[in-house]
Amino acid sequence: MTERAKVYVKPNGSVRVTGAVDFVDADGNVIETKENFSLCRCGHSANKPFCDGAHKPAGFTAP
Ligand code: FES
């Protein structure tokens, strides 16, 4: 049984996703399934939509 996906908003950092998630294109086709990754929410990543750690040197803070 696949672990249910969970989303964690990290303090002053990324959005961490655990569990399997399907990435779907505009036509509804699954283009990739990923597990355990972080999404950028600071806008500084060179690998968007994924976090590459750039939020730390950028001094990103979030309420
Ligand atoms: S949140 Fe980590 S690079 Fe943007």
Backbone and ligand atoms as CSV (ligand in chain L), in Angstrom:
chain,resi,resn,atom,element,x,y,z
A,1,MET,N,N,0.841,-1.182,0.000
A,1,MET,CA,C,0.000,0.000,0.000
A,1,MET,C,C,0.882,1.240,0.000
A,2,THR,N,N,0.578,2.194,-0.884
A,2,THR,CA,C,1.349,3.417,-0.990
A,2,THR,C,C,1.040,4.333,0.183
A,3,GLU,N,N,2.104,4.921,0.730
A,3,GLU,CA,C,1.914,5.857,1.837
A,3,GLU,C,C,1.131,7.074,1.363
A,4,ARG,N,N,0.193,7.499,2.165
A,4,ARG,CA,C,-0.599,8.690,1.854
A,4,ARG,C,C,0.311,9.916,1.830
A,5,ALA,N,N,0.173,10.753,0.807
A,5,ALA,CA,C,1.012,11.940,0.681
A,5,ALA,C,C,0.702,12.935,1.797
A,6,LYS,N,N,1.760,13.600,2.255
A,6,LYS,CA,C,1.621,14.643,3.275
A,6,LYS,C,C,2.412,15.864,2.823
A,7,VAL,N,N,1.933,17.040,3.184
A,7,VAL,CA,C,2.568,18.304,2.804
A,7,VAL,C,C,2.908,19.063,4.080
A,8,TYR,N,N,4.173,19.452,4.191
A,8,TYR,CA,C,4.638,20.188,5.366
A,8,TYR,C,C,5.198,21.527,4.908
A,9,VAL,N,N,4.729,22.606,5.467
A,9,VAL,CA,C,5.289,23.919,5.172
A,9,VAL,C,C,6.413,24.159,6.172
A,10,LYS,N,N,7.639,24.237,5.650
A,10,LYS,CA,C,8.802,24.377,6.522
A,10,LYS,C,C,8.977,25.839,6.920
A,11,PRO,N,N,9.317,26.096,8.170
A,11,PRO,CA,C,9.520,27.487,8.597
A,11,PRO,C,C,10.630,28.151,7.762
A,12,ASN,N,N,10.321,29.268,7.148
A,12,ASN,CA,C,11.303,30.025,6.356
A,12,ASN,C,C,11.976,29.174,5.284
A,13,GLY,N,N,11.242,28.240,4.710
A,13,GLY,CA,C,11.832,27.367,3.702
A,13,GLY,C,C,10.805,26.802,2.751
A,14,SER,N,N,11.074,25.593,2.301
A,14,SER,CA,C,10.299,24.969,1.233
A,14,SER,C,C,8.991,24.361,1.742
A,15,VAL,N,N,8.262,23.799,0.782
A,15,VAL,CA,C,7.098,22.972,1.087
A,15,VAL,C,C,7.527,21.527,0.850
A,16,ARG,N,N,7.640,20.755,1.920
A,16,ARG,CA,C,8.110,19.373,1.845
A,16,ARG,C,C,6.931,18.436,1.598
A,17,VAL,N,N,7.066,17.566,0.602
A,17,VAL,CA,C,6.029,16.600,0.262
A,17,VAL,C,C,6.589,15.202,0.487
A,18,THR,N,N,5.865,14.398,1.254
A,18,THR,CA,C,6.252,13.001,1.450
A,18,THR,C,C,5.137,12.110,0.914
A,19,GLY,N,N,5.505,10.919,0.490
A,19,GLY,CA,C,4.546,10.012,-0.120
A,19,GLY,C,C,4.553,10.207,-1.633
A,20,ALA,N,N,3.881,9.332,-2.351
A,20,ALA,CA,C,3.872,9.374,-3.815
A,20,ALA,C,C,2.876,10.398,-4.331
A,21,VAL,N,N,3.330,11.201,-5.312
A,21,VAL,CA,C,2.486,12.217,-5.936
A,21,VAL,C,C,2.636,12.105,-7.454
A,22,ASP,N,N,1.517,12.097,-8.164
A,22,ASP,CA,C,1.538,12.099,-9.627
A,22,ASP,C,C,1.595,13.531,-10.135
A,23,PHE,N,N,2.512,13.806,-11.077
A,23,PHE,CA,C,2.550,15.076,-11.795
A,23,PHE,C,C,1.792,14.851,-13.099
A,24,VAL,N,N,0.801,15.718,-13.351
A,24,VAL,CA,C,-0.139,15.524,-14.452
A,24,VAL,C,C,-0.063,16.719,-15.401
A,25,ASP,N,N,-0.033,16.439,-16.728
A,25,ASP,CA,C,0.011,17.537,-17.693
A,25,ASP,C,C,-1.390,18.102,-17.946
A,26,ALA,N,N,-1.472,19.087,-18.838
A,26,ALA,CA,C,-2.734,19.787,-19.083
A,26,ALA,C,C,-3.817,18.876,-19.649
A,27,ASP,N,N,-3.408,17.732,-20.238
A,27,ASP,CA,C,-4.376,16.785,-20.801
A,27,ASP,C,C,-4.771,15.696,-19.821
A,28,GLY,N,N,-4.229,15.753,-18.617
A,28,GLY,CA,C,-4.573,14.760,-17.611
A,28,GLY,C,C,-3.691,13.531,-17.613
A,29,ASN,N,N,-2.602,13.556,-18.388
A,29,ASN,CA,C,-1.687,12.416,-18.451
A,29,ASN,C,C,-0.657,12.499,-17.328
A,30,VAL,N,N,-0.430,11.393,-16.644
A,30,VAL,CA,C,0.607,11.360,-15.617
A,30,VAL,C,C,1.957,11.360,-16.323
A,31,ILE,N,N,2.756,12.397,-16.066
A,31,ILE,CA,C,4.062,12.496,-16.732
A,31,ILE,C,C,5.195,12.023,-15.829
A,32,GLU,N,N,4.945,11.991,-14.520
A,32,GLU,CA,C,5.972,11.530,-13.591
A,32,GLU,C,C,5.333,11.299,-12.236
A,33,THR,N,N,5.819,10.317,-11.521
A,33,THR,CA,C,5.414,10.097,-10.138
A,33,THR,C,C,6.655,10.256,-9.278
A,34,LYS,N,N,6.575,11.132,-8.285
A,34,LYS,CA,C,7.721,11.382,-7.411
A,34,LYS,C,C,7.319,11.149,-5.963
A,35,GLU,N,N,8.317,10.814,-5.162
A,35,GLU,CA,C,8.116,10.665,-3.720
A,35,GLU,C,C,9.138,11.518,-2.995
A,36,ASN,N,N,8.730,12.127,-1.912
A,36,ASN,CA,C,9.655,12.795,-1.007
A,36,ASN,C,C,10.496,13.866,-1.715
A,37,PHE,N,N,9.911,15.012,-1.900
A,37,PHE,CA,C,10.594,16.119,-2.555
A,37,PHE,C,C,10.138,17.421,-1.896
A,38,SER,N,N,10.846,18.506,-2.221
A,38,SER,CA,C,10.517,19.815,-1.672
A,38,SER,C,C,10.238,20.796,-2.799
A,39,LEU,N,N,9.179,21.563,-2.649
A,39,LEU,CA,C,8.811,22.590,-3.616
A,39,LEU,C,C,9.288,23.953,-3.129
A,40,CYS,N,N,9.768,24.757,-4.072
A,40,CYS,CA,C,10.228,26.103,-3.741
A,40,CYS,C,C,9.040,27.021,-3.500
A,41,ARG,N,N,9.122,27.828,-2.466
A,41,ARG,CA,C,8.114,28.878,-2.257
A,41,ARG,C,C,8.757,30.234,-2.063
A,42,CYS,N,N,10.091,30.294,-2.277
A,42,CYS,CA,C,10.769,31.581,-2.109
A,42,CYS,C,C,11.001,32.285,-3.445
A,43,GLY,N,N,10.979,31.530,-4.546
A,43,GLY,CA,C,11.204,32.108,-5.868
A,43,GLY,C,C,12.658,32.158,-6.291
A,44,HIS,N,N,13.599,31.687,-5.462
A,44,HIS,CA,C,15.025,31.780,-5.773
A,44,HIS,C,C,15.623,30.497,-6.350
A,45,SER,N,N,14.902,29.411,-6.371
A,45,SER,CA,C,15.468,28.152,-6.863
A,45,SER,C,C,15.796,28.230,-8.348
A,46,ALA,N,N,16.926,27.637,-8.738
A,46,ALA,CA,C,17.281,27.517,-10.154
A,46,ALA,C,C,16.685,26.246,-10.742
A,47,ASN,N,N,15.978,25.484,-9.926
A,47,ASN,CA,C,15.391,24.211,-10.352
A,47,ASN,C,C,13.892,24.178,-10.041
A,48,LYS,N,N,13.202,25.292,-10.294
A,48,LYS,CA,C,11.760,25.358,-10.010
A,48,LYS,C,C,11.012,24.291,-10.797
A,49,PRO,N,N,10.004,23.685,-10.242
A,49,PRO,CA,C,9.324,24.071,-9.015
A,49,PRO,C,C,9.954,23.496,-7.746
A,50,PHE,N,N,11.127,22.866,-7.873
A,50,PHE,CA,C,11.715,22.206,-6.714
A,50,PHE,C,C,12.676,23.128,-5.972
A,51,CYS,N,N,12.801,22.916,-4.695
A,51,CYS,CA,C,13.729,23.663,-3.849
A,51,CYS,C,C,15.145,23.159,-4.104
A,52,ASP,N,N,16.094,24.084,-4.230
A,52,ASP,CA,C,17.502,23.696,-4.347
A,52,ASP,C,C,18.334,24.266,-3.199
A,53,GLY,N,N,17.680,24.738,-2.164
A,53,GLY,CA,C,18.391,25.269,-1.000
A,53,GLY,C,C,18.708,26.750,-1.097
A,54,ALA,N,N,18.356,27.391,-2.214
A,54,ALA,CA,C,18.688,28.806,-2.413
A,54,ALA,C,C,17.967,29.723,-1.429
A,55,HIS,N,N,16.928,29.243,-0.761
A,55,HIS,CA,C,16.201,30.096,0.194
A,55,HIS,C,C,17.087,30.507,1.366
A,56,LYS,N,N,18.049,29.663,1.721
A,56,LYS,CA,C,18.913,29.982,2.871
A,56,LYS,C,C,19.825,31.175,2.585
A,57,PRO,N,N,20.666,31.130,1.518
A,57,PRO,CA,C,21.502,32.316,1.270
A,57,PRO,C,C,20.692,33.546,0.902
A,58,ALA,N,N,19.490,33.356,0.371
A,58,ALA,CA,C,18.644,34.505,0.002
A,58,ALA,C,C,18.021,35.147,1.239
A,59,GLY,N,N,18.076,34.461,2.390
A,59,GLY,CA,C,17.489,35.022,3.597
A,59,GLY,C,C,15.974,35.015,3.597
A,60,PHE,N,N,15.381,34.033,2.904
A,60,PHE,CA,C,13.923,33.956,2.790
A,60,PHE,C,C,13.284,33.785,4.173
A,61,THR,N,N,12.268,34.596,4.432
A,61,THR,CA,C,11.480,34.439,5.648
A,61,THR,C,C,10.009,34.450,5.262
A,62,ALA,N,N,9.218,33.731,6.024
A,62,ALA,CA,C,7.775,33.669,5.776
A,62,ALA,C,C,7.058,33.676,7.110
A,63,PRO,N,N,5.880,34.297,7.157
A,63,PRO,CA,C,5.143,34.341,8.404
A,63,PRO,C,C,4.647,32.967,8.822
L,1,FES,S1,S,12.210,27.390,-0.907
L,1,FES,FE1,FE,14.134,26.478,-1.153
L,1,FES,S2,S,14.951,27.416,-2.917
L,1,FES,FE2,FE,13.013,28.339,-2.681
